[in-house]
Amino acid sequence: MSYIVVDVESDNQSPATGSMVCFGAVLVSDTSKTFYGKTKPVMDDWNPEALAISGFSRKEHEQFDEPKEVMQKFAEWVENVSDGKPIFISDNPAFDWQWINYYFHKYLGRNPFGFSARRIGDLYCGLVKDASKNYEWKKKYRKTTHDHNPVNDAKGNAEALIAMQKLKLKIRF
């Protein structure tokens, strides 16, 4: 199994209401292996406040690559860096997963991650045996600053997972 941390920035709340702007992925077993994709809008609707989080303007977003090309390159990257089944893991798979899964199926007809994802906060809550500690791991174990660059955000999340493994979380990268 290969754990791959993914982080997504978008211009709205879901693929039903907007477009993915960019995303980053980091292989947890070797955080130097990263992927960064930027996709042009696929919908006319968008939320300026949501887009602002990415740091890009609508005009810049419109100049990004075709989603099909980006998702094909991402699928190839996932398959090349994976040692066995790739496992999608993120800070918030309810958000990140929906975008990646939708784009993979829309543009490639398949998702190399399969049909499920893992949530870092839940792993941490189990490790410390306290469901109220849902966000504590972010402040304690991330080294890379959370700045909404999706590669940096994914890298910080991977660093936290590595720290959790050292704290006896039974997870193999």
C-alpha positions in Angstrom: 0.0 0.0 0.0 1.1 3.5 -0.7 -0.4 6.4 1.2 -0.8 9.6 -0.9 -1.9 12.8 0.8 -4.0 15.0 -1.4 -5.2 18.6 -1.0 -7.6 20.4 -3.3 -8.4 24.1 -3.9 -11.6 25.0 -5.7 -13.8 27.9 -6.8 -16.9 26.6 -5.1 -18.2 24.0 -2.6 -18.6 21.0 -4.8 -18.2 19.7 -8.4 -21.9 20.3 -8.8 -21.5 24.0 -8.2 -18.0 24.9 -9.4 -14.6 23.8 -10.7 -11.4 22.5 -9.2 -8.7 25.1 -9.4 -5.6 23.1 -8.3 -4.5 20.2 -6.2 -1.4 18.8 -4.8 -0.3 15.2 -3.8 2.6 13.9 -1.7 3.7 10.3 -1.4 4.0 9.8 2.4 6.9 7.3 2.2 9.0 9.8 0.2 7.7 13.4 0.6 10.1 14.6 -2.2 7.7 12.9 -4.6 5.0 15.4 -5.3 2.4 16.2 -7.9 0.8 19.6 -8.7 -2.1 20.1 -11.1 -3.9 23.2 -12.2 -7.2 22.7 -14.1 -9.2 25.3 -16.0 -12.8 25.9 -15.1 -15.4 23.4 -16.3 -18.4 25.5 -15.1 -19.4 29.1 -15.5 -20.6 29.3 -11.9 -18.0 30.1 -9.2 -17.7 31.8 -5.9 -15.1 34.7 -5.7 -14.5 34.0 -2.0 -13.8 30.3 -2.6 -11.5 31.1 -5.5 -9.6 33.7 -3.5 -8.4 31.0 -1.1 -6.4 29.5 -3.9 -4.6 32.8 -4.6 -5.6 32.8 -8.2 -7.9 35.2 -10.1 -10.6 33.9 -12.5 -8.5 35.2 -15.4 -5.5 33.1 -14.3 -7.8 30.1 -13.6 -9.1 30.2 -17.1 -5.5 29.8 -18.4 -4.8 26.6 -16.6 -4.5 23.2 -18.3 -7.4 21.1 -19.6 -8.7 18.8 -16.8 -8.4 15.6 -18.9 -4.7 16.2 -19.5 -4.1 17.0 -15.8 -6.0 14.0 -14.5 -4.2 11.7 -17.0 -0.9 12.9 -15.8 -2.0 12.6 -12.2 -3.2 9.0 -12.7 0.1 8.1 -14.3 2.0 9.7 -11.3 -0.1 7.8 -8.8 0.5 4.6 -10.6 4.3 5.2 -10.9 4.9 6.2 -7.3 2.6 3.5 -5.8 4.0 0.3 -4.4 0.8 -1.7 -4.5 -2.6 -0.1 -3.9 -2.6 3.7 -3.6 -4.5 4.9 -0.6 -6.1 8.4 -0.7 -5.6 10.3 2.5 -6.3 13.9 3.4 -7.2 16.4 6.1 -10.8 16.5 4.8 -11.6 13.7 2.3 -15.3 14.8 2.4 -14.1 17.8 0.4 -10.9 16.7 -1.3 -12.1 13.3 -2.3 -15.3 14.5 -4.0 -13.3 16.7 -6.4 -10.6 14.2 -7.3 -13.0 11.3 -7.6 -15.4 13.3 -9.8 -12.6 14.6 -12.1 -11.1 11.1 -12.4 -14.4 9.6 -13.4 -15.5 12.5 -15.6 -12.3 12.6 -17.6 -10.8 9.1 -17.4 -13.7 6.9 -16.5 -11.8 5.5 -13.5 -10.2 6.5 -10.2 -6.8 4.8 -9.4 -7.5 5.2 -5.7 -10.6 3.0 -5.9 -13.7 4.1 -4.0 -12.5 5.1 -0.5 -10.3 7.5 1.4 -8.9 8.0 4.9 -9.1 11.1 7.2 -6.0 12.1 9.1 -7.9 13.7 12.0 -9.8 10.4 12.6 -6.5 8.5 12.7 -5.1 10.9 15.3 -8.3 10.8 17.4 -7.9 7.0 17.5 -4.2 7.3 18.4 -4.8 9.6 21.4 -8.2 7.9 22.2 -10.0 11.2 22.3 -12.5 12.2 19.6 -12.4 15.9 20.7 -8.7 16.2 19.5 -9.8 16.3 15.9 -7.5 19.3 14.9 -4.7 19.1 17.5 -2.4 17.1 15.2 -2.2 20.1 12.8 -0.5 22.4 15.3 1.6 19.7 16.9 3.0 17.8 14.0 3.0 19.8 10.8 6.3 21.3 9.8 5.4 22.9 6.5 3.3 25.9 6.8 -0.4 25.6 5.8 -0.6 28.3 3.1 -3.2 27.0 0.7 -0.6 25.9 -1.8 -1.9 22.4 -2.1 1.5 20.7 -2.4 2.6 22.5 0.8 -0.6 21.6 2.6 -0.3 18.0 1.5 3.3 17.9 2.6 2.5 19.3 6.0 -0.2 16.6 6.4 2.3 13.9 5.3 4.7 15.2 8.0 2.0 14.8 10.6 1.3 11.3 9.5 5.0 10.4 9.8 5.0 11.9 13.3 2.0 9.8 14.2 3.7 6.7 13.0 6.5 7.5 15.4 3.9 7.8 18.2 3.0 4.2 17.6 0.2 4.6 15.0 0.2 1.3 13.3 0.5 2.4 9.7 3.1 1.4 7.1 4.2 3.8 4.4 
